[in-house]
Amino acid sequence: MGLFTALFGKSTNKIEEYIEKGAVILDVRTLSEYKGNHIKNAIHIPLQELNSRLNEIKNLNKPVIAHCASGMRSANATSFLKSNGVDAINGGGIASLQRKLG
């Protein structure tokens, strides 16, 4: 077991848990990145717009799995969402999340 897994648990299980709770996928990449490839039914809100569109996320009344290209922007998005009362986790990069979602 790696140190990261020991500290944070297996991320795949967390993602499965959130999907079972009815989570939405939030893509925080740029529009051009989103147009190039995206997860079906993902909500697209670029990270730089998240603050001004926070109520859209809150009004969904669902947990959120945020993702980007590598996991860095989605980590920032997750932190912001949590600090504003949204149940959110970082899904990491798109390729990794797509594998976890099957």
C-alpha positions as CSV (number, residue, x, y, z in Angstrom):
1,M,0.0,0.0,0.0
2,G,1.4,3.4,-1.0
3,L,1.6,6.4,1.3
4,F,-1.0,8.3,-0.7
5,T,-3.5,5.4,-0.5
6,A,-2.8,5.0,3.2
7,L,-3.5,8.6,3.9
8,F,-6.4,9.2,1.5
9,G,-7.9,5.8,0.6
10,K,-8.4,4.3,-2.8
11,S,-9.7,7.1,-5.1
12,T,-11.6,4.6,-7.3
13,N,-13.7,3.5,-4.3
14,K,-14.4,7.2,-3.5
15,I,-15.5,7.9,-7.1
16,E,-17.7,4.8,-7.1
17,E,-19.2,5.9,-3.8
18,Y,-20.0,9.4,-5.2
19,I,-21.5,7.9,-8.4
20,E,-23.8,5.8,-6.2
21,K,-24.8,9.0,-4.4
22,G,-25.9,10.5,-7.7
23,A,-22.9,12.8,-8.2
24,V,-22.5,15.0,-11.2
25,I,-19.2,15.2,-13.2
26,L,-17.8,18.7,-13.3
27,D,-15.3,19.5,-16.0
28,V,-13.3,22.6,-15.1
29,R,-11.0,22.7,-18.2
30,T,-11.1,25.3,-20.9
31,L,-13.8,25.3,-23.6
32,S,-11.3,24.1,-26.2
33,E,-10.1,21.3,-24.0
34,Y,-13.8,20.3,-23.4
35,K,-14.6,20.4,-27.1
36,G,-11.6,18.2,-27.8
37,N,-12.8,15.4,-25.5
38,H,-15.1,15.2,-22.6
39,I,-17.0,12.8,-20.4
40,K,-20.6,12.2,-21.5
41,N,-23.1,14.3,-19.5
42,A,-20.3,16.2,-17.7
43,I,-21.2,19.8,-16.7
44,H,-18.7,22.2,-18.1
45,I,-17.7,25.2,-16.0
46,P,-14.1,26.4,-16.6
47,L,-12.3,27.0,-13.3
48,Q,-12.0,30.7,-13.9
49,E,-15.9,30.9,-14.1
50,L,-16.6,28.7,-11.0
51,N,-16.9,31.6,-8.5
52,S,-19.5,33.4,-10.6
53,R,-21.4,30.2,-11.4
54,L,-21.3,28.7,-7.9
55,N,-25.1,28.9,-7.5
56,E,-25.6,26.7,-10.6
57,I,-23.6,23.9,-8.8
58,K,-25.4,24.5,-5.5
59,N,-28.8,24.4,-7.2
60,L,-28.1,20.9,-8.5
61,N,-28.3,19.6,-4.9
62,K,-25.9,16.8,-5.8
63,P,-22.4,15.8,-4.9
64,V,-19.7,16.7,-7.4
65,I,-16.8,14.9,-8.9
66,A,-14.5,17.6,-10.4
67,H,-11.9,16.9,-13.0
68,C,-9.5,18.6,-15.4
69,A,-6.6,17.5,-17.5
70,S,-4.2,16.5,-14.8
71,G,-6.0,17.0,-11.5
72,M,-4.4,20.3,-10.5
73,R,-7.3,22.6,-11.5
74,S,-9.9,20.2,-10.2
75,A,-8.1,20.1,-6.9
76,N,-8.5,23.9,-6.7
77,A,-12.1,23.6,-7.8
78,T,-12.8,20.9,-5.2
79,S,-11.3,23.0,-2.4
80,F,-13.3,26.0,-3.5
81,L,-16.6,24.0,-3.7
82,K,-16.0,22.4,-0.3
83,S,-15.3,25.8,1.3
84,N,-18.7,26.9,-0.1
85,G,-20.7,24.0,1.3
86,V,-20.7,21.7,-1.8
87,D,-20.0,18.0,-1.3
88,A,-17.1,17.6,-3.8
89,I,-14.2,15.3,-4.5
90,N,-11.3,15.7,-7.0
91,G,-11.7,13.1,-9.8
92,G,-8.2,14.0,-11.1
93,G,-7.3,14.1,-14.8
94,I,-9.8,13.2,-17.5
95,A,-8.0,10.0,-18.7
96,S,-7.8,8.6,-15.2
97,L,-11.4,9.4,-14.4
98,Q,-12.6,7.9,-17.7
99,R,-10.8,4.6,-16.8
100,K,-12.4,4.7,-13.3
101,L,-15.9,5.3,-14.7
102,G,-15.5,2.4,-17.1
